[in-house]
Amino acid sequence: AQSVTQLGSHVSVSEGALVLLRCNYSSSVPPYLFWYVQYPNQGLQLLLKYTSAATLVKGINGFEAEFKKSETSFHLTKPSAHMSDAAEYFCAVSDSETSGSRLTFGEGTQLTVNP
Amino acid sequence: DAGITQSPRHKVTETGTPVTLRCHQTENHRYMYWYRQDPGHGLRLIHYSYGVKDTDKGEVSDGYSVSRSKTEDFLLTLESATSSQTSVYFCAIRIAGNEQFFGPGTRLTVL
């Protein structure tokens, strides 16, 4: 069974500081990995995805994530936080197509950006 | 662009009443999903569909049923709502490379 662990349910950074949101996964198959962002009272929006191409994946809004198979990690980073980055972030791993391509989500990390 | 609408967007109901939530997509994506979102749990899969009349259970399917009679519509039914089913419900479609696109959500409160 797939599983995702996000370390830290709340992360607080200052504007302009590095953002690092941690995600570790377990998967029985080569994984598809995703980061989604949810702004208050909205749905989920895809930030970026790993699909077995480049291990460093660039997404929208200056975010990127690095797939490290040896560490089973897919941490999300952004060099300089902006106030508009305040949101909840979810890491997810996809099941195989034969199992419906279902997504298993982590519990989420709430990012606060302080002025 | 993929488009999903969910209806209703907000609903308040009483324990024991039946509730149906609708998800409508504007394209012909084969896979559709229903998730619920609760604080501290992220999103959890309730049911999914891989074609008309083809559905399967997710990890939190107890108390829920689904139907898909047309490609574009995926219905989620709570036969007898309970307070534990108070949640935000999201519909999603699989678009490419196992990526899922999410609808705006339905906030359901069961009193």
Interface residues (C-beta under 8 A of the other chain):
Chain A: V4 S9 Y32 F34 Y36 Q42 G43 L44 Q45 L46 K49 T51 F90 A92 S94 E97 G100 S101 R102 L103 T104 F105 G106 E107 G108
Chain B: Y31 Y33 Y35 G40 H41 G42 L43 R44 L45 Y48 Y50 D56 G58 F90 A92 R94 G97 N98 E99 Q100 F101 F102 G103 P104 G105
